[in-house]
Amino acid sequence: MYAVVATGGKQYKVEEGDVLRVEKLAGDIGSPIAFDKILIFSNGENVKIGQPDVDGVTVHGQIVGQGKSKKILVFKYKRRKRYRRKQGHRQPFTAVRIDRIEA
């Protein structure tokens, strides 16, 4: 059984027991979270495709971590113009463990 969940402007294929890193969500570690924007749901035999969402399906999970990703460097440069800008960025994330898919 799997589902495709939309959160943070991205789509994730999830199954029970998966741990995924999504865009920052509000909540403390250990608090429950539910995703209700389900795009595709499959129970192994049938596949439901939402237009735009699948009704009656919810994915329940638990927050297992909050943090920041690795640093990326943003470097802007224009040759022969003495223009250089260097900036770092660390994207915040939330780690979510999928407990159950409720249909």
Backbone as CSV, one residue per row, in Angstrom:
resi,resn,N_x,N_y,N_z,CA_x,CA_y,CA_z,C_x,C_y,C_z
1,MET,0.855,-1.171,0.000,0.000,0.000,0.000,0.899,1.230,0.000
2,TYR,0.609,2.159,-0.902,1.372,3.388,-0.958,0.453,4.538,-1.345
3,ALA,0.988,5.751,-1.138,0.252,6.958,-1.509,1.256,8.000,-1.968
4,VAL,0.788,8.931,-2.776,1.601,10.066,-3.191,1.020,11.299,-2.500
5,VAL,1.865,11.942,-1.677,1.454,13.056,-0.832,2.065,14.333,-1.370
6,ALA,1.302,15.420,-1.352,1.815,16.734,-1.750,1.940,17.602,-0.503
7,THR,3.140,18.116,-0.248,3.377,19.030,0.858,4.593,19.879,0.539
8,GLY,4.526,21.138,0.879,5.651,22.032,0.653,5.969,22.266,-0.805
9,GLY,4.982,22.111,-1.685,5.212,22.314,-3.105,5.887,21.145,-3.794
10,LYS,6.043,20.025,-3.090,6.682,18.837,-3.665,5.774,17.635,-3.469
11,GLN,6.077,16.551,-4.181,5.295,15.326,-4.088,6.201,14.193,-3.633
12,TYR,5.687,13.355,-2.723,6.452,12.257,-2.154,5.643,10.979,-2.220
13,LYS,6.279,9.879,-2.659,5.642,8.566,-2.608,5.982,7.961,-1.250
14,VAL,4.964,7.610,-0.463,5.181,7.137,0.901,4.525,5.785,1.105
15,GLU,5.133,4.990,1.980,4.580,3.735,2.460,4.676,3.751,3.973
16,GLU,4.007,2.827,4.633,4.065,2.764,6.088,5.482,2.433,6.530
17,GLY,5.971,3.174,7.529,7.313,2.955,8.053,8.382,3.829,7.419
18,ASP,8.058,4.537,6.356,9.034,5.408,5.701,9.338,6.637,6.563
19,VAL,10.565,7.126,6.463,10.958,8.401,7.071,11.340,9.320,5.927
20,LEU,10.660,10.471,5.847,10.964,11.393,4.766,11.227,12.780,5.311
21,ARG,12.050,13.509,4.569,12.401,14.880,4.935,11.618,15.817,4.035
22,VAL,10.720,16.591,4.652,9.870,17.517,3.921,10.240,18.940,4.326
23,GLU,9.674,19.898,3.611,9.883,21.297,3.973,9.410,21.523,5.398
24,LYS,9.970,22.520,6.053,9.704,22.798,7.466,8.214,22.858,7.766
25,LEU,7.792,22.059,8.765,6.420,22.055,9.250,6.418,22.446,10.723
26,ALA,5.369,23.125,11.163,5.270,23.522,12.564,4.951,22.305,13.416
27,GLY,5.593,22.211,14.571,5.329,21.106,15.490,6.600,20.659,16.175
28,ASP,6.423,20.059,17.345,7.547,19.551,18.124,7.823,18.095,17.766
29,ILE,8.989,17.617,18.182,9.346,16.220,17.948,8.397,15.339,18.750
30,GLY,7.844,14.341,18.104,6.899,13.430,18.747,5.446,13.781,18.520
31,SER,5.175,14.959,17.976,3.775,15.337,17.760,3.251,14.702,16.470
32,PRO,1.978,14.318,16.464,1.405,13.686,15.267,1.117,14.710,14.180
33,ILE,1.104,14.228,12.955,0.827,15.092,11.810,0.033,14.274,10.795
34,ALA,-0.856,14.937,10.081,-1.688,14.247,9.090,-1.596,14.983,7.762
35,PHE,-1.437,14.227,6.694,-1.422,14.770,5.346,-2.749,14.397,4.697
36,ASP,-3.498,15.394,4.235,-4.784,15.101,3.625,-4.814,15.404,2.133
37,LYS,-3.743,15.974,1.595,-3.673,16.216,0.162,-2.978,15.021,-0.487
38,ILE,-3.782,14.020,-0.844,-3.293,12.773,-1.418,-3.606,12.789,-2.911
39,LEU,-2.591,12.603,-3.740,-2.767,12.655,-5.188,-3.064,11.287,-5.790
40,ILE,-2.382,10.250,-5.275,-2.576,8.879,-5.762,-2.597,7.949,-4.555
41,PHE,-3.481,6.949,-4.595,-3.536,5.946,-3.529,-3.646,4.572,-4.161
42,SER,-2.862,3.622,-3.651,-2.916,2.253,-4.144,-2.899,1.311,-2.954
43,ASN,-3.809,0.317,-2.970,-3.833,-0.679,-1.893,-3.250,-2.016,-2.359
44,GLY,-2.566,-2.030,-3.464,-1.961,-3.247,-3.985,-2.728,-3.839,-5.153
45,GLU,-4.053,-3.620,-5.180,-4.871,-4.135,-6.272,-5.414,-2.999,-7.124
46,ASN,-6.011,-2.016,-6.473,-6.618,-0.894,-7.177,-5.800,0.369,-6.973
47,VAL,-5.830,1.232,-7.964,-5.146,2.515,-7.897,-6.184,3.620,-8.070
48,LYS,-6.226,4.538,-7.121,-7.123,5.694,-7.228,-6.280,6.918,-7.544
49,ILE,-6.667,7.638,-8.570,-5.966,8.861,-8.959,-6.906,10.021,-8.708
50,GLY,-6.440,10.995,-7.940,-7.279,12.119,-7.573,-7.363,13.166,-8.656
51,GLN,-8.480,13.875,-8.647,-8.677,14.965,-9.599,-9.212,16.175,-8.859
52,PRO,-8.463,16.968,-8.125,-7.014,16.876,-7.927,-6.615,16.012,-6.734
53,ASP,-7.528,15.758,-5.761,-7.185,14.965,-4.583,-8.049,13.716,-4.522
54,VAL,-7.532,12.706,-3.797,-8.310,11.501,-3.536,-9.102,11.734,-2.258
55,ASP,-10.416,11.521,-2.304,-11.263,11.733,-1.134,-11.223,10.508,-0.224
56,GLY,-11.271,10.750,1.090,-11.373,9.670,2.058,-10.069,8.993,2.404
57,VAL,-8.940,9.526,1.997,-7.637,8.936,2.315,-6.817,9.956,3.084
58,THR,-6.228,9.508,4.203,-5.379,10.363,5.027,-4.115,9.597,5.382
59,VAL,-2.991,10.276,5.363,-1.717,9.679,5.758,-1.342,10.271,7.108
60,HIS,-1.164,9.400,8.106,-0.824,9.832,9.457,0.644,9.540,9.718
61,GLY,1.302,10.486,10.375,2.709,10.319,10.696,3.056,10.994,11.999
62,GLN,4.339,10.978,12.303,4.847,11.555,13.540,6.152,12.269,13.227
63,ILE,6.330,13.451,13.810,7.554,14.218,13.591,8.676,13.586,14.405
64,VAL,9.763,13.213,13.734,10.895,12.591,14.422,12.119,13.492,14.449
65,GLY,12.086,14.635,13.770,13.240,15.532,13.814,12.984,16.833,13.098
66,GLN,13.659,17.875,13.591,13.664,19.181,12.944,15.130,19.545,12.752
67,GLY,15.483,20.139,11.642,16.884,20.479,11.444,17.104,21.314,10.208
68,LYS,18.389,21.429,9.836,18.770,22.157,8.639,19.613,21.250,7.757
69,SER,19.458,21.395,6.457,20.225,20.607,5.494,21.662,21.097,5.437
70,LYS,22.463,20.451,4.601,23.839,20.890,4.404,23.859,22.266,3.771
71,LYS,24.925,22.997,4.016,25.053,24.337,3.463,25.378,24.277,1.979
72,ILE,24.687,25.129,1.232,25.036,25.313,-0.173,25.574,26.734,-0.323
73,LEU,26.464,26.923,-1.273,27.031,28.240,-1.522,26.409,28.825,-2.779
74,VAL,25.983,30.066,-2.655,25.444,30.806,-3.795,26.504,31.829,-4.162
75,PHE,27.091,31.691,-5.349,28.191,32.562,-5.755,27.824,33.238,-7.064
76,LYS,27.753,34.558,-7.030,27.461,35.334,-8.231,28.751,36.002,-8.682
77,TYR,28.977,36.024,-10.003,30.246,36.518,-10.526,30.028,37.071,-11.924
78,LYS,30.579,38.252,-12.159,30.582,38.817,-13.511,32.035,39.114,-13.867
79,ARG,32.470,38.524,-14.949,33.875,38.658,-15.305,34.200,40.088,-15.732
80,ARG,35.417,40.507,-15.446,35.980,41.812,-15.816,35.239,42.991,-15.195
81,LYS,34.357,42.772,-14.243,33.587,43.872,-13.653,33.816,44.016,-12.150
82,ARG,34.703,43.180,-11.584,34.984,43.175,-10.153,33.719,42.955,-9.316
83,TYR,32.827,42.114,-9.825,31.579,41.828,-9.121,31.595,40.392,-8.642
84,ARG,31.576,40.202,-7.319,31.528,38.876,-6.713,30.639,38.955,-5.477
85,ARG,29.723,38.017,-5.338,28.879,37.931,-4.152,28.838,36.468,-3.724
86,LYS,29.136,36.231,-2.476,29.138,34.877,-1.940,28.176,34.831,-0.756
87,GLN,27.257,33.864,-0.800,26.261,33.751,0.256,25.992,32.282,0.502
88,GLY,25.810,31.904,1.751,25.486,30.530,2.104,24.017,30.395,2.451
89,HIS,23.491,29.166,2.337,22.086,28.920,2.657,21.933,27.511,3.207
90,ARG,21.168,27.379,4.290,20.822,26.073,4.847,19.305,25.983,4.929
91,GLN,18.729,25.052,4.191,17.277,24.911,4.124,16.765,24.132,5.334
92,PRO,15.803,24.674,6.088,15.236,23.911,7.209,14.338,22.780,6.708
93,PHE,14.295,21.674,7.478,13.477,20.521,7.095,12.829,19.924,8.338
94,THR,11.838,19.083,8.106,11.181,18.300,9.146,11.222,16.845,8.711
95,ALA,11.703,15.978,9.589,11.722,14.543,9.315,10.443,13.935,9.874
96,VAL,9.697,13.226,9.024,8.408,12.654,9.399,8.448,11.149,9.159
97,ARG,8.024,10.372,10.173,7.889,8.925,10.006,6.418,8.620,9.724
98,ILE,6.148,7.880,8.668,4.781,7.545,8.275,4.317,6.349,9.093
99,ASP,3.256,6.541,9.889,2.731,5.467,10.742,1.695,4.615,10.024
100,ARG,0.716,5.269,9.397,-0.329,4.498,8.714,-0.965,5.307,7.604
101,ILE,-1.507,4.574,6.641,-2.267,5.178,5.550,-3.710,4.712,5.755
102,GLU,-4.583,5.658,6.011,-5.970,5.359,6.359,-6.863,5.642,5.161
103,ALA,-7.556,4.612,4.699,-8.441,4.766,3.550,-9.884,4.512,3.953
